[in-house]
Each structure stands twice: as structure tokens, then as C-alpha cells.
Amino acid sequence: MVSLGCPKALVDSERILTSLRSEGYQLSGDYAGADVVIVNTCGFLDSAKAESLEAIGEAMAENGRVVVTGCMVNEAESIRARFPDVLAVTGPQQYEQVVGAVKQAAPMPPQPFLDLVPDAGLKLTPKHYSYLKISEGCNHRCSFCIIPSIRGDLVSRRPDAILREAEKLVAAGTKELLVISQDTSAYGRDLRHARYGKAEQRAHITDLARDLGSLGAWVRMHYIYPYASVDELIPLMADGLILPYLDIPFQHASPRVLKAMRRPGNEGLVLERIRNWREAVPDIAIRSTFIAGFPGETEADFQYLLDWLEEAQLDRVGCFAYEPVEGAAANQLPGALPLEVREERRDRFMAKAAEISARKLAAKVGRTLDVIIDEADEDGGATGRSKADAPEIDGRVLLRDAPAAKPGDIIRVVIEDADEFDLFGVPA
């Protein structure tokens, strides 16, 4: 299995593997030992498409029996034109079609079987943290995005089904649940926030977060749009039910650019809400992603964004130089900027973000923080994350003199030093 793209695609890969494992198939560690290679593609940006095509090409060259799935479904014809011998091309969430293609290519001989699949399913992440997908699709029509055309409109899972999955994950050793979807704040809107199951659990993000928080694991919220309902999550953070962490994709701050993006545009109200969140939960970490060099973005618009970032003092920030995506409405907007301008603005933005991050992390020196351990070495060093850090995308806490630390442990750490992105410490 070659899984590309975002954590939502990773969850799709895990579901495919779980289905195949229940049929008796085993995961190979390399191309040579595999009867079939599955490539789960990403099609959000042209650069992601290029990476996906490269992965398909490598799988074809190394193995030759390849099933392609994922978000490049809109490129099925071009994939088949370039790789005419691929076994199948399916879209995201089409688990049965993938399993069927594997069965056809490598039939499983009849055999008496025992239980091959753990209750929590097969995972591509370490045992101690798990992504928990609560919905598919998105009802937004941002001008730079083609996700709705790939994954469709919002389809929320029943809350009782989500909680059963979460309970199995925690029972299997998960210490951190990372709640993901395309638009987590909108969870349950398509279900009209109905109640399900014997406990009559309401399909609403606040209720779901509260119920997940009762399971005893860290609960981290990703992809939160800044609806009014976000304010209802803050008391749950203050009570320790969910982590003091919000991943909100603001994308920009200039009202003119936000309008062109088809995004909410009241940046002044957002700053006020951020101040209120920090007043209620002083340790809250806010991460976001932004786009620099959007069509029509002027130098004044970009400076507005830099000034907004300085005032917002976001904890964790990522920025992309705008990249045209085939099929996106933004391609028709006037004022396309040269690549060098887009990249230069991205670099300036990230330099500003690094300055802010360095100041905020320096303020943590001398404090004692809870840290979840991701890796440990034989020399007594370990790498972990604080409550402010999601895996893969945020910073790390690098430990010395931690011979007893094991992946999945949550330990108290005294912070001794910091740089622009990471903290350095020792077990308390």
C-alpha cells in the first residue's frame, strides 16, 4: 500500500487494508513480495498529482500489478493513457471496488481461518495515536478547491458508530484521537443534528467532542471552520475533555482576497474571538494554513495578511504558494501572479510565522508540560509532542535523559530550551 495525501486519505487506506486483511490478505513490506500494489492518490494540487503519478510509475516499474484509488479519480483517463496496464482506477471511499480489484488480480485460495483483524482494524499510524474520520465531503465551494467535486457534499457518520470506533481504538492502546474530516465544524448538519442509539447521542460536534473526551484519551480537533459553534468547544478545553488545540484553515485575512476565495471574510471578528478563546483557555494552541499569491492579491493585500498574522499571534502556521488546480473556479480569476512572486510571498509569510513561533516557544522555557512520546532510542533520547503539537505537521519536544520513555507514554517534561519550531527538555 502506497498512501499519499492528507490524513483523510490515510483513513481510507486503513479501511481498505482492514477489509483486505479480513479476507485473508497480508500486507507486504516491499514491492517484490507483493502480488498487488495499491496506490492511494492525492489530486488536490498539481504538485500532488505529479507525486501520485510518480508513485504509480514506480509501482508499475517495481511490481507491474497496480490498483489506483483516491482523489485523482477525475484523472482516470490520463492515468490509463500513461499507464495502460494498471489493473483498476477507482475513486475515494470506493473501498469495495478496490477490494474487488485485488481479489480479481490475486484470488485468495480457500482456507480455514482464524481472526486476522484486530477490533480496532489495521492502522498505518503508530499504535498510540489514531485518526478518527467523522464525515466525508464538504458543502463549501471555495474557489481554489475541487474537493467537493472529488469527494461530494457533506455526509456525516452516525455519532454512535464514531464512538464505537473510538472505544475500540482506545481499548487497543490509542492514547490520542485526532478528529478529522473536510469540515469538522459542520459535523451533523446533513443529519439535522438528529439523535441516535440507545443513548440518543446527538450528531453535533460539541456533543461528539464531549463524548470522545470521556474516553480517557487526548482528543485533538482538526479542520475546524470558524463557525459560531467553535465557541462551544472552548469550555470543553477549559474542563480538560479535549486538548486546547484548534486547527482552523483561515487561508487569508484580506477581505478582498477572502471574497475572491469564497471564504468567510470578517477578519476583525476572528481576532476578537481568538482573544476571547485565549482569555478562557490561556494555553490554547491555534494552527492554520494560508495561501500566498492568490490571483489578484496585491502587495497591499499581502501586507494586510502579514499585519493580521502579527496581531493574531498564531502558534502553528503553514503557507502554500498559490497553485492553479484543474477544475477550480479560481483559474478564471484575473490577476494571476508569476510563480516567483507567489513563492517570494510565501517565504516572507513563513519568515514572519517563524519569528512568532520562536517567541511563543521561548516563553515555554522553564515550564513543565505533558508530552506524549512518539519515538525513543537506545541512548536515552526520545521525541514527543506537547498538547500544542499534532503529529507530522507541528513541532516536537526533544528529550534527553529519558531511558524509561516508551512510545505512547505521556510524561511530565521540564522545558529547558527552544528554537523556532521545537522544544527541548528532560523528564520532570
C-alpha positions as CSV (number, residue, x, y, z in Angstrom):
1,M,0.0,0.0,0.0
2,V,1.3,3.4,-1.0
3,S,-0.8,6.0,0.7
4,L,-0.4,9.7,-0.3
5,G,-2.1,12.9,0.7
6,C,-3.9,14.0,3.8
7,P,-4.9,12.1,7.0
8,K,-8.4,11.6,5.5
9,A,-6.8,9.6,2.7
10,L,-4.8,7.7,5.3
11,V,-8.0,6.6,7.0
12,D,-9.3,5.4,3.6
13,S,-6.1,3.4,3.2
14,E,-6.6,1.9,6.7
15,R,-10.2,0.9,5.8
16,I,-9.0,-0.8,2.6
17,L,-6.3,-2.7,4.4
18,T,-8.7,-3.7,7.2
19,S,-11.2,-5.1,4.6
20,L,-8.4,-7.0,2.8
21,R,-7.0,-8.4,6.0
22,S,-10.4,-9.7,6.9
23,E,-10.4,-11.5,3.6
24,G,-7.1,-13.2,4.5
25,Y,-4.6,-10.9,2.7
26,Q,-1.4,-9.8,4.3
27,L,0.5,-6.5,3.9
28,S,3.9,-6.7,2.2
29,G,6.8,-4.6,3.2
30,D,8.1,-4.1,-0.3
31,Y,7.2,-4.3,-3.9
32,A,8.9,-7.6,-4.6
33,G,6.8,-9.5,-2.0
34,A,3.5,-8.1,-3.2
35,D,1.0,-9.7,-5.5
36,V,-0.7,-6.4,-6.0
37,V,0.3,-2.8,-5.1
38,I,-2.5,-0.3,-4.2
39,V,-1.6,3.4,-4.7
40,N,-4.0,5.8,-2.9
41,T,-3.5,9.1,-4.8
42,C,-3.9,12.7,-3.9
43,G,-5.3,15.1,-6.5
44,F,-5.7,18.4,-4.6
45,L,-2.8,20.3,-6.2
46,D,-0.9,19.8,-9.5
47,S,2.2,19.0,-7.4
48,A,0.3,16.3,-5.5
49,K,-0.9,14.9,-8.8
50,A,2.7,14.8,-10.0
51,E,3.8,12.9,-6.9
52,S,0.9,10.5,-7.3
53,L,1.8,9.8,-11.0
54,E,5.4,9.3,-9.9
55,A,4.3,6.8,-7.2
56,I,2.1,4.9,-9.8
57,G,5.1,4.8,-12.2
58,E,7.4,3.5,-9.5
59,A,4.9,0.8,-8.5
60,M,4.4,-0.2,-12.2
61,A,8.2,-0.4,-12.7
62,E,8.9,-2.4,-9.5
63,N,5.8,-4.6,-9.5
64,G,3.6,-4.1,-12.5
65,R,0.3,-5.1,-10.9
66,V,-1.2,-1.9,-9.6
67,V,-4.6,-0.7,-8.4
68,V,-5.0,3.0,-8.3
69,T,-7.6,4.7,-6.0
70,G,-8.1,8.0,-4.3
71,C,-8.6,11.7,-5.2
72,M,-7.2,11.5,-8.7
73,V,-10.4,9.8,-9.9
74,N,-11.0,12.8,-12.2
75,E,-7.8,12.0,-13.9
76,A,-8.7,8.3,-14.6
77,E,-8.4,8.7,-18.4
78,S,-5.0,10.3,-18.2
79,I,-3.8,7.7,-15.7
80,R,-4.9,4.9,-18.1
81,A,-3.3,6.7,-21.0
82,R,0.0,7.0,-19.2
83,F,-0.2,3.6,-17.5
84,P,-2.5,1.4,-19.7
85,D,-1.6,-1.8,-17.8
86,V,-2.9,-0.6,-14.4
87,L,-5.4,-3.2,-13.0
88,A,-8.1,-0.7,-11.9
89,V,-8.7,3.0,-11.2
90,T,-11.3,3.9,-8.5
91,G,-12.3,7.0,-6.6
92,P,-12.0,7.9,-2.9
93,Q,-14.2,5.9,-0.4
94,Q,-14.8,3.2,-3.0
95,Y,-13.5,0.5,-0.7
96,E,-15.5,-2.4,-2.2
97,Q,-14.2,-1.6,-5.7
98,V,-10.6,-1.7,-4.5
99,V,-11.1,-4.9,-2.6
100,G,-12.8,-6.4,-5.7
101,A,-9.9,-5.4,-7.9
102,V,-7.4,-7.0,-5.6
103,K,-9.5,-10.2,-5.4
104,Q,-9.7,-10.4,-9.1
105,A,-5.9,-9.9,-9.5
106,A,-4.8,-12.1,-6.7
107,P,-7.6,-14.5,-5.7
108,M,-7.4,-15.8,-2.1
109,P,-7.4,-19.6,-2.0
110,P,-10.0,-21.2,0.3
111,Q,-8.5,-21.8,3.8
112,P,-9.8,-22.4,7.3
113,F,-9.3,-19.1,9.0
114,L,-8.9,-17.6,12.4
115,D,-9.4,-14.0,13.4
116,L,-6.9,-11.9,11.4
117,V,-8.2,-8.5,12.1
118,P,-7.9,-6.7,15.5
119,D,-11.1,-5.0,16.8
120,A,-9.6,-1.6,16.0
121,G,-8.8,-2.5,12.4
122,L,-5.4,-2.2,10.7
123,K,-3.6,1.1,11.1
124,L,-0.8,2.9,9.2
125,T,-0.1,5.1,12.2
126,P,1.8,4.2,15.4
127,K,-0.3,2.3,18.0
128,H,-0.6,5.2,20.3
129,Y,-2.4,7.7,18.1
130,S,-5.2,7.3,15.6
131,Y,-7.1,9.4,13.1
132,L,-10.9,9.3,13.6
133,K,-12.8,10.4,10.5
134,I,-16.3,11.7,11.4
135,S,-17.6,12.7,7.9
136,E,-16.9,12.7,4.2
137,G,-17.2,15.6,1.7
138,C,-17.8,19.3,2.1
139,N,-20.6,21.8,1.4
140,H,-18.3,24.7,0.8
141,R,-17.4,25.9,-2.7
142,C,-14.1,27.7,-2.1
143,S,-12.8,29.0,-5.5
144,F,-9.4,27.3,-5.1
145,C,-10.6,23.9,-4.1
146,I,-12.0,20.9,-6.1
147,I,-12.5,18.6,-3.1
148,P,-16.4,18.7,-3.3
149,S,-16.2,17.6,-7.0
150,I,-14.0,14.7,-5.9
151,R,-15.5,13.6,-2.5
152,G,-19.0,15.1,-2.8
153,D,-21.1,17.0,-0.3
154,L,-21.0,16.6,3.4
155,V,-22.0,13.1,4.6
156,S,-21.7,12.7,8.4
157,R,-21.3,9.4,10.2
158,R,-23.7,8.5,13.0
159,P,-22.3,9.5,16.4
160,D,-22.9,6.1,17.9
161,A,-20.8,4.5,15.2
162,I,-18.0,7.0,15.7
163,L,-18.0,6.4,19.4
164,R,-17.9,2.6,19.0
165,E,-14.9,3.0,16.7
166,A,-13.2,5.4,19.2
167,E,-13.8,3.0,22.1
168,K,-12.2,0.1,20.2
169,L,-9.2,2.3,19.3
170,V,-8.7,3.3,22.9
171,A,-9.1,-0.3,24.1
172,A,-6.4,-1.3,21.6
173,G,-3.9,1.2,23.0
174,T,-4.7,4.6,21.3
175,K,-3.7,7.4,23.6
176,E,-4.6,10.3,21.2
177,L,-7.6,10.6,18.9
178,L,-7.1,13.0,16.0
179,V,-10.6,14.0,14.8
180,I,-10.6,14.7,11.1
181,S,-13.0,15.5,8.2
182,Q,-13.1,18.0,5.4
183,D,-15.2,20.4,7.7
184,T,-15.3,19.2,11.2
185,S,-17.4,22.1,12.5
186,A,-20.2,21.1,10.1
187,Y,-20.5,17.6,11.5
188,G,-24.1,16.5,11.8
189,R,-25.6,19.4,9.8
190,D,-26.7,17.0,7.0
191,L,-28.3,14.8,9.7
192,R,-30.1,17.8,11.1
193,H,-28.3,17.1,14.4
194,A,-30.6,14.1,15.0
195,R,-30.1,11.7,17.9
196,Y,-29.0,8.1,17.5
197,G,-28.6,4.9,19.5
198,K,-29.9,3.9,22.9
199,A,-28.1,6.8,24.5
200,E,-29.7,9.2,22.0
201,Q,-26.4,10.8,21.1
202,R,-26.8,14.0,19.1
203,A,-25.0,14.4,15.8
204,H,-23.3,17.7,16.7
205,I,-19.6,18.5,17.0
206,T,-19.9,19.8,20.6
207,D,-21.7,16.7,21.8
208,L,-19.4,14.4,19.9
209,A,-16.3,16.1,21.3
210,R,-17.7,15.8,24.8
211,D,-18.4,12.1,24.4
212,L,-15.0,11.4,22.9
213,G,-13.4,13.4,25.8
214,S,-14.9,10.9,28.3
215,L,-12.9,8.0,26.9
216,G,-9.7,9.0,28.6
217,A,-7.5,9.7,25.5
218,W,-6.3,13.0,24.2
219,V,-8.8,14.4,21.7
220,R,-7.4,16.8,19.1
221,M,-9.7,18.7,16.7
222,H,-8.6,19.3,13.1
223,Y,-10.1,21.2,10.2
224,I,-12.4,23.4,12.2
225,Y,-14.1,26.2,10.3
226,P,-14.7,29.3,12.4
227,Y,-18.5,28.9,12.8
228,A,-20.1,30.2,15.9
229,S,-20.3,26.6,17.2
230,V,-16.5,26.6,17.7
231,D,-17.0,28.8,20.8
232,E,-18.9,25.9,22.3
233,L,-15.7,23.8,22.2
234,I,-13.7,26.2,24.3
235,P,-15.4,25.2,27.7
236,L,-14.6,21.6,26.9
237,M,-10.9,22.6,26.6
238,A,-11.1,24.5,29.8
239,D,-12.5,21.4,31.5
240,G,-9.8,19.2,30.1
241,L,-12.1,17.0,28.0
242,I,-10.4,17.8,24.7
243,L,-7.0,19.3,24.0
244,P,-6.5,23.1,24.0
245,Y,-5.8,22.9,20.2
246,L,-7.7,24.3,17.2
247,D,-6.7,23.7,13.6
248,I,-8.6,26.4,11.6
249,P,-7.9,26.9,7.9
250,F,-8.1,30.7,7.7
251,Q,-6.4,30.8,4.2
252,H,-6.1,34.6,4.2
253,A,-7.0,37.8,6.1
254,S,-7.6,40.4,3.4
255,P,-11.4,40.9,3.0
256,R,-10.9,41.4,-0.8
257,V,-8.9,38.2,-1.2
258,L,-11.2,36.2,1.1
259,K,-14.2,37.3,-1.1
260,A,-12.4,36.0,-4.2
261,M,-11.7,32.8,-2.4
262,R,-15.4,32.5,-1.4
263,R,-14.3,32.3,2.3
264,P,-15.8,34.0,5.4
265,G,-14.3,37.5,5.5
266,N,-14.8,39.1,8.9
267,E,-11.2,39.0,10.0
268,G,-11.8,41.6,12.7
269,L,-14.3,39.4,14.4
270,V,-11.9,36.5,14.1
271,L,-9.3,38.4,16.0
272,E,-11.8,39.2,18.8
273,R,-12.8,35.6,19.0
274,I,-9.2,34.5,19.2
275,R,-8.7,36.9,22.1
276,N,-11.7,35.5,23.9
277,W,-10.6,31.9,23.4
278,R,-7.2,32.8,24.9
279,E,-8.8,34.5,27.8
280,A,-10.8,31.4,28.6
281,V,-8.0,28.9,27.8
282,P,-4.6,30.6,28.1
283,D,-2.7,27.6,26.8
284,I,-4.8,27.1,23.7
285,A,-2.7,26.5,20.5
286,I,-4.2,27.7,17.3
287,R,-2.8,26.4,14.0
288,S,-3.8,27.4,10.5
289,T,-2.9,27.3,6.8
290,F,-2.7,30.1,4.4
291,I,-2.4,30.7,0.6
292,A,0.1,33.4,-0.6
293,G,-0.1,34.8,-4.1
294,F,-3.8,34.1,-4.8
295,P,-5.0,35.6,-8.2
296,G,-5.5,39.3,-7.8
297,E,-3.6,39.5,-4.5
298,T,-1.9,42.9,-4.3
299,E,1.2,43.8,-2.3
300,A,-1.2,45.7,0.0
301,D,-3.4,42.6,0.4
302,F,-0.3,40.6,1.3
303,Q,0.9,43.2,3.8
304,Y,-2.6,43.2,5.4
305,L,-2.2,39.4,5.9
306,L,1.3,39.9,7.5
307,D,-0.1,42.5,9.8
308,W,-3.1,40.3,10.7
309,L,-0.7,37.4,11.5
310,E,1.4,39.6,13.8
311,E,-1.8,40.6,15.7
312,A,-3.3,37.1,15.8
313,Q,0.0,35.5,17.0
314,L,-1.0,32.1,15.8
315,D,1.0,29.2,17.3
316,R,1.5,26.9,14.3
317,V,1.2,28.1,10.7
318,G,1.7,26.6,7.2
319,C,1.6,28.6,4.0
320,F,1.4,27.5,0.3
321,A,2.3,29.5,-2.7
322,Y,-1.0,29.5,-4.7
323,E,-1.1,26.7,-7.3
324,P,-3.7,26.5,-10.0
325,V,-5.8,23.3,-9.8
326,E,-7.5,22.0,-12.8
327,G,-11.3,22.4,-12.5
328,A,-11.1,25.1,-9.8
329,A,-13.1,28.3,-10.2
330,A,-10.1,30.4,-9.2
331,N,-8.5,29.6,-12.6
332,Q,-10.9,32.1,-14.2
333,L,-10.0,35.0,-11.9
334,P,-8.0,37.9,-13.3
335,G,-4.6,38.9,-11.9
336,A,-2.7,35.7,-11.9
337,L,0.7,36.3,-10.3
338,P,4.1,34.9,-11.6
339,L,5.4,31.9,-9.7
340,E,8.4,33.8,-8.3
341,V,6.1,36.4,-6.8
342,R,3.9,33.7,-5.2
343,E,6.9,31.9,-3.8
344,E,8.6,35.0,-2.5
345,R,5.4,36.0,-0.6
346,R,5.1,32.5,0.8
347,D,8.7,32.7,2.1
348,R,8.1,36.2,3.6
349,F,5.0,34.8,5.3
350,M,6.8,31.8,6.7
351,A,9.7,34.0,8.0
352,K,7.2,36.1,9.9
353,A,5.5,32.9,11.2
354,A,8.9,31.6,12.4
355,E,9.6,34.8,14.3
356,I,6.2,34.5,16.1
357,S,6.7,30.8,16.8
358,A,10.2,31.4,18.2
359,R,8.9,34.0,20.7
360,K,6.0,31.8,21.7
361,L,8.1,28.7,22.3
362,A,10.8,30.7,24.2
363,A,8.1,31.7,26.6
364,K,7.6,28.0,27.5
365,V,11.2,27.5,28.7
366,G,11.1,26.7,32.4
367,R,7.6,25.3,32.3
368,T,6.6,21.7,32.9
369,L,4.4,20.2,30.1
370,D,2.6,16.9,29.4
371,V,4.3,15.2,26.5
372,I,3.3,12.1,24.5
373,I,6.2,10.1,23.4
374,D,6.4,9.1,19.7
375,E,9.9,7.6,19.5
376,A,12.7,6.5,21.9
377,D,16.3,5.5,21.2
378,E,18.7,3.2,23.0
379,D,20.8,6.2,24.2
380,G,18.1,7.6,26.4
381,G,16.9,10.2,24.0
382,A,13.2,10.5,23.0
383,T,11.0,12.5,20.7
384,G,7.5,13.5,21.7
385,R,4.8,16.2,21.3
386,S,3.1,18.6,23.7
387,K,-0.6,19.2,23.7
388,A,0.1,22.0,21.2
389,D,1.6,19.7,18.6
390,A,-0.1,17.4,16.2
391,P,1.9,14.6,14.6
392,E,3.7,15.2,11.3
393,I,2.6,18.9,10.9
394,D,3.6,20.7,14.1
395,G,6.8,20.8,16.2
396,R,8.3,18.3,18.5
397,V,9.7,18.0,22.1
398,L,13.2,16.5,22.0
399,L,14.1,14.8,25.3
400,R,17.4,13.9,26.9
401,D,18.0,11.6,29.9
402,A,14.7,9.7,29.2
403,P,15.8,6.0,29.2
404,A,12.4,4.9,30.6
405,A,10.3,6.6,27.9
406,K,8.4,4.4,25.5
407,P,6.2,5.3,22.5
408,G,2.7,6.1,23.8
409,D,3.8,7.2,27.3
410,I,2.5,10.6,28.5
411,I,5.1,12.1,30.8
412,R,5.8,15.4,32.5
413,V,8.7,17.2,30.9
414,V,10.7,20.3,32.1
415,I,11.3,22.6,29.1
416,E,15.0,23.7,29.0
417,D,15.3,25.3,25.6
418,A,13.5,26.2,22.4
419,D,14.2,27.1,18.8
420,E,11.8,28.3,16.0
421,F,9.8,25.1,15.9
422,D,10.8,22.6,18.6
423,L,11.2,22.4,22.4
424,F,14.0,20.7,24.3
425,G,13.6,19.2,27.7
426,V,14.1,16.5,30.3
427,P,11.6,14.3,32.2
428,A,10.5,16.0,35.4
